[in-house]
Amino acid sequence: MASTFEIMCVSYLHNRGQFIFARLLEGEADFEVKDGALLDGIPIYNYVEMPRILDDNNQPRLDIFVFRPLKPMQEGSFIKCQIVKLVIPNN
């Protein structure tokens, strides 16, 4: 399965690691990240978080996701507005 996302930002949190905030552009919002999942070729943890971000009408944004790389990335690996693919293995 593949979905398309737009990078919103990458946060580097001391002692916690890196977090990639991305907006779903194409694909189903109901998905499970499995072992072997890649975000634009970068391996990510097999979980996904949905932060509590509200729109202008105080409704939750269900198109925003947070991913975490398995290994530290170099700064600049993802940039704001970059379009990326999330590929999840079928097994």
Protein Blocks (a to p, Z undefined) as FASTA:
>chain_A
ZZddddfbdcddehkbpcdddddfbdcfbdcddehiaeehiacdfbdcddddddfkopac
fkbccdddfbdcdehkacghiacdddddfZZ
